[in-house]
Amino acid sequence: MFKAVVKTIALLAILFVMLYVGMNNTHAVDFHFPLAGTTAKTPIHASAALIYFGVFAVGVLAGTIFWVGGRTQGGKRAAAKDR
């Protein structure tokens, strides 16, 4: 229970930082990411807060996929060993 509360507080702190960045970076910027290929020729021109949120969302989704993927495989193996 305590672990869940600490994780929730950490998530709320991260969301607060995102809100703060969004409120203070409303100007438009050019986003260059040459490894992606398409932005090397024509950069994405959008609000800095929107680009920050997009990069953050991709990171959260990737972390969730890695975390859930690892837990599922480990859980199945652990359950099989107990029997």
PEMO-V157484 format. One record per pair of residues at least 6 apart in sequence whose C-alpha atoms are under 8 Angstrom apart, sorted by the first residue. I is the first residue (numbers start at 1). J is the second residue. D is the distance in whole Angstrom. If there is no record, write none. Layout:
BEGIN
i->I j->J d->D
i->I j->J d->D
END
This chain:
BEGIN
i->18 j->52 d->8
i->18 j->53 d->7
i->21 j->49 d->6
i->22 j->48 d->8
i->22 j->49 d->4
i->22 j->50 d->7
i->23 j->49 d->8
i->25 j->47 d->7
i->25 j->48 d->6
i->25 j->49 d->6
i->26 j->47 d->6
i->26 j->48 d->6
i->26 j->49 d->6
i->27 j->47 d->6
i->27 j->48 d->6
i->28 j->45 d->7
i->28 j->46 d->5
i->28 j->47 d->4
i->28 j->48 d->6
i->29 j->45 d->6
i->29 j->46 d->6
i->29 j->47 d->6
i->29 j->48 d->6
i->30 j->43 d->6
i->30 j->44 d->6
i->30 j->45 d->5
i->30 j->46 d->7
i->31 j->39 d->7
i->31 j->43 d->5
i->31 j->44 d->5
i->31 j->45 d->6
i->31 j->46 d->8
i->31 j->51 d->8
i->32 j->39 d->5
i->32 j->40 d->6
i->32 j->43 d->5
i->32 j->44 d->7
i->33 j->39 d->6
i->33 j->40 d->6
i->33 j->43 d->8
i->34 j->40 d->4
END
